[in-house]
Amino acid sequence: MTTLPGKTVERLSEYRRTLLECLRENRNFIYSHDLAARLHITAVQVRRDLMLIGYSSLHRKGYDVKDLVDAISRIIDSDEGMNVAIIGIGNLGRALAGYFKGKRSKLNLVASFDNDPQKINKVISGVKCYPYDDLEKTIQELRIDIAILTVPPDFARRIAEETVLFGIKGILNFTTVPLNVPAGIYLEEYDMITSIEKVAYFVKENRL
């Protein structure tokens, strides 16, 4: 199978999260239109995405929830799992660590980094904080693949360059600074201000 579009991967992740909620509700089957309604998309989009990953195991009662979770997991998870680090364990970094820890068995949050002496060598939000000066050594020792950047904007570009140099293959950028990375490095940028402005725009439009 060819590499999936980013938006498709996002939806597959949302499908899995919703399906896991169904299992917690003791619901074992779900129709495409029910899954679509929970995510505010169309049933056609759900069926198109599932066909794209080669899944067509539809019963009279709908999709088998557990079977579909397993099918999506085989597509978007790495067999051996991947290790993740948060760089910059301030308020946002702590919040992300607390939310992320233990959510996915194939994504392991194994380290955070900071240059604050009050944080170094302490366990913060369930993850050990290493000194930033040990970034290269720790990335290699812990086999870290993905870095989540929550550093001050002035340091974002330099730290991104260094993480790539030290072996990081993917970056999730929570800073307000757009980054450029070499080919072969996957970059996902999340701008909270843009998201809030998007919400504000549609609130404004609904008032008109």
Contacts in CASP RR format, 6 or more apart in sequence:
PFRMAT RR
TARGET T0000
AUTHOR 0000-0000-0000
METHOD contacts of the structure
MODEL  1
MTTLPGKTVERLSEYRRTLLECLRENRNFIYSHDLAARLHITAVQVRRDL
MLIGYSSLHRKGYDVKDLVDAISRIIDSDEGMNVAIIGIGNLGRALAGYF
KGKRSKLNLVASFDNDPQKINKVISGVKCYPYDDLEKTIQELRIDIAILT
VPPDFARRIAEETVLFGIKGILNFTTVPLNVPAGIYLEEYDMITSIEKVA
YFVKENRL
1 53 0 8 1.000
1 54 0 8 1.000
1 75 0 8 1.000
4 12 0 8 1.000
4 52 0 8 1.000
4 53 0 8 1.000
4 75 0 8 1.000
8 49 0 8 1.000
8 52 0 8 1.000
9 76 0 8 1.000
11 39 0 8 1.000
11 41 0 8 1.000
11 45 0 8 1.000
11 49 0 8 1.000
12 49 0 8 1.000
12 53 0 8 1.000
12 72 0 8 1.000
12 75 0 8 1.000
12 76 0 8 1.000
13 76 0 8 1.000
14 39 0 8 1.000
15 35 0 8 1.000
15 39 0 8 1.000
15 46 0 8 1.000
15 49 0 8 1.000
15 68 0 8 1.000
15 72 0 8 1.000
16 69 0 8 1.000
16 72 0 8 1.000
16 73 0 8 1.000
16 76 0 8 1.000
18 35 0 8 1.000
18 38 0 8 1.000
18 39 0 8 1.000
19 30 0 8 1.000
19 35 0 8 1.000
19 65 0 8 1.000
19 68 0 8 1.000
19 69 0 8 1.000
19 72 0 8 1.000
20 69 0 8 1.000
22 28 0 8 1.000
22 30 0 8 1.000
22 65 0 8 1.000
23 65 0 8 1.000
23 66 0 8 1.000
23 69 0 8 1.000
27 65 0 8 1.000
28 64 0 8 1.000
28 65 0 8 1.000
28 66 0 8 1.000
29 59 0 8 1.000
29 61 0 8 1.000
29 62 0 8 1.000
29 63 0 8 1.000
29 64 0 8 1.000
29 65 0 8 1.000
30 62 0 8 1.000
30 63 0 8 1.000
30 65 0 8 1.000
30 68 0 8 1.000
31 43 0 8 1.000
31 62 0 8 1.000
31 63 0 8 1.000
32 43 0 8 1.000
32 46 0 8 1.000
32 47 0 8 1.000
32 50 0 8 1.000
32 62 0 8 1.000
32 63 0 8 1.000
33 43 0 8 1.000
33 46 0 8 1.000
35 43 0 8 1.000
35 46 0 8 1.000
35 63 0 8 1.000
36 42 0 8 1.000
36 43 0 8 1.000
36 45 0 8 1.000
36 46 0 8 1.000
50 56 0 8 1.000
50 63 0 8 1.000
50 68 0 8 1.000
53 71 0 8 1.000
53 72 0 8 1.000
53 75 0 8 1.000
55 68 0 8 1.000
55 71 0 8 1.000
55 72 0 8 1.000
57 63 0 8 1.000
57 64 0 8 1.000
57 67 0 8 1.000
57 68 0 8 1.000
57 71 0 8 1.000
73 106 0 8 1.000
77 104 0 8 1.000
77 106 0 8 1.000
78 106 0 8 1.000
81 106 0 8 1.000
81 107 0 8 1.000
81 108 0 8 1.000
82 106 0 8 1.000
82 107 0 8 1.000
82 108 0 8 1.000
82 145 0 8 1.000
82 146 0 8 1.000
83 108 0 8 1.000
83 109 0 8 1.000
83 110 0 8 1.000
83 111 0 8 1.000
83 142 0 8 1.000
83 143 0 8 1.000
83 144 0 8 1.000
83 145 0 8 1.000
83 146 0 8 1.000
84 100 0 8 1.000
84 107 0 8 1.000
84 108 0 8 1.000
84 109 0 8 1.000
84 110 0 8 1.000
84 144 0 8 1.000
84 145 0 8 1.000
84 146 0 8 1.000
84 147 0 8 1.000
84 148 0 8 1.000
85 109 0 8 1.000
85 110 0 8 1.000
85 111 0 8 1.000
85 112 0 8 1.000
85 113 0 8 1.000
85 138 0 8 1.000
85 139 0 8 1.000
85 142 0 8 1.000
85 144 0 8 1.000
85 146 0 8 1.000
85 147 0 8 1.000
85 148 0 8 1.000
86 93 0 8 1.000
86 96 0 8 1.000
86 97 0 8 1.000
86 109 0 8 1.000
86 111 0 8 1.000
86 112 0 8 1.000
86 113 0 8 1.000
86 127 0 8 1.000
86 147 0 8 1.000
86 148 0 8 1.000
86 150 0 8 1.000
87 112 0 8 1.000
87 113 0 8 1.000
87 114 0 8 1.000
87 132 0 8 1.000
87 135 0 8 1.000
87 147 0 8 1.000
87 148 0 8 1.000
87 149 0 8 1.000
87 150 0 8 1.000
87 151 0 8 1.000
87 159 0 8 1.000
87 163 0 8 1.000
88 112 0 8 1.000
88 113 0 8 1.000
88 114 0 8 1.000
88 149 0 8 1.000
88 150 0 8 1.000
88 151 0 8 1.000
89 97 0 8 1.000
89 112 0 8 1.000
89 113 0 8 1.000
89 114 0 8 1.000
89 119 0 8 1.000
89 124 0 8 1.000
89 125 0 8 1.000
89 129 0 8 1.000
89 150 0 8 1.000
90 114 0 8 1.000
90 119 0 8 1.000
90 150 0 8 1.000
92 150 0 8 1.000
92 174 0 8 1.000
93 112 0 8 1.000
93 125 0 8 1.000
93 148 0 8 1.000
93 150 0 8 1.000
93 174 0 8 1.000
94 124 0 8 1.000
94 125 0 8 1.000
95 125 0 8 1.000
96 148 0 8 1.000
96 150 0 8 1.000
96 174 0 8 1.000
97 109 0 8 1.000
97 112 0 8 1.000
97 124 0 8 1.000
97 125 0 8 1.000
97 126 0 8 1.000
97 127 0 8 1.000
98 125 0 8 1.000
98 126 0 8 1.000
100 107 0 8 1.000
100 109 0 8 1.000
101 109 0 8 1.000
101 125 0 8 1.000
101 126 0 8 1.000
101 127 0 8 1.000
102 109 0 8 1.000
107 146 0 8 1.000
109 127 0 8 1.000
110 127 0 8 1.000
110 142 0 8 1.000
110 144 0 8 1.000
111 127 0 8 1.000
111 128 0 8 1.000
111 129 0 8 1.000
111 130 0 8 1.000
111 138 0 8 1.000
111 142 0 8 1.000
111 144 0 8 1.000
112 124 0 8 1.000
112 125 0 8 1.000
112 127 0 8 1.000
112 128 0 8 1.000
112 129 0 8 1.000
112 130 0 8 1.000
113 129 0 8 1.000
113 130 0 8 1.000
113 131 0 8 1.000
113 132 0 8 1.000
113 134 0 8 1.000
113 135 0 8 1.000
113 138 0 8 1.000
114 120 0 8 1.000
114 129 0 8 1.000
114 131 0 8 1.000
114 132 0 8 1.000
115 131 0 8 1.000
115 132 0 8 1.000
115 133 0 8 1.000
119 129 0 8 1.000
120 129 0 8 1.000
120 130 0 8 1.000
120 131 0 8 1.000
121 128 0 8 1.000
121 129 0 8 1.000
121 130 0 8 1.000
121 131 0 8 1.000
122 128 0 8 1.000
122 129 0 8 1.000
123 129 0 8 1.000
130 138 0 8 1.000
135 162 0 8 1.000
135 163 0 8 1.000
135 166 0 8 1.000
136 162 0 8 1.000
136 165 0 8 1.000
136 166 0 8 1.000
138 144 0 8 1.000
139 163 0 8 1.000
139 166 0 8 1.000
139 167 0 8 1.000
139 168 0 8 1.000
140 166 0 8 1.000
140 167 0 8 1.000
144 168 0 8 1.000
145 168 0 8 1.000
145 169 0 8 1.000
145 170 0 8 1.000
146 168 0 8 1.000
146 169 0 8 1.000
146 170 0 8 1.000
146 171 0 8 1.000
146 172 0 8 1.000
147 163 0 8 1.000
147 168 0 8 1.000
147 170 0 8 1.000
147 171 0 8 1.000
147 172 0 8 1.000
148 171 0 8 1.000
148 172 0 8 1.000
148 174 0 8 1.000
149 156 0 8 1.000
149 159 0 8 1.000
149 160 0 8 1.000
149 163 0 8 1.000
149 171 0 8 1.000
149 172 0 8 1.000
149 173 0 8 1.000
149 174 0 8 1.000
149 175 0 8 1.000
150 174 0 8 1.000
150 175 0 8 1.000
151 159 0 8 1.000
151 175 0 8 1.000
152 175 0 8 1.000
153 175 0 8 1.000
153 176 0 8 1.000
153 177 0 8 1.000
156 173 0 8 1.000
156 175 0 8 1.000
156 177 0 8 1.000
156 179 0 8 1.000
157 177 0 8 1.000
157 179 0 8 1.000
160 171 0 8 1.000
160 173 0 8 1.000
160 179 0 8 1.000
160 181 0 8 1.000
163 171 0 8 1.000
164 171 0 8 1.000
164 181 0 8 1.000
164 182 0 8 1.000
164 185 0 8 1.000
168 185 0 8 1.000
169 184 0 8 1.000
169 185 0 8 1.000
169 186 0 8 1.000
170 181 0 8 1.000
170 185 0 8 1.000
170 186 0 8 1.000
170 187 0 8 1.000
170 188 0 8 1.000
171 179 0 8 1.000
171 181 0 8 1.000
171 185 0 8 1.000
171 186 0 8 1.000
171 187 0 8 1.000
171 188 0 8 1.000
172 188 0 8 1.000
172 190 0 8 1.000
173 179 0 8 1.000
173 187 0 8 1.000
173 188 0 8 1.000
173 189 0 8 1.000
173 190 0 8 1.000
174 190 0 8 1.000
174 192 0 8 1.000
176 191 0 8 1.000
176 193 0 8 1.000
178 189 0 8 1.000
179 187 0 8 1.000
179 189 0 8 1.000
181 187 0 8 1.000
END
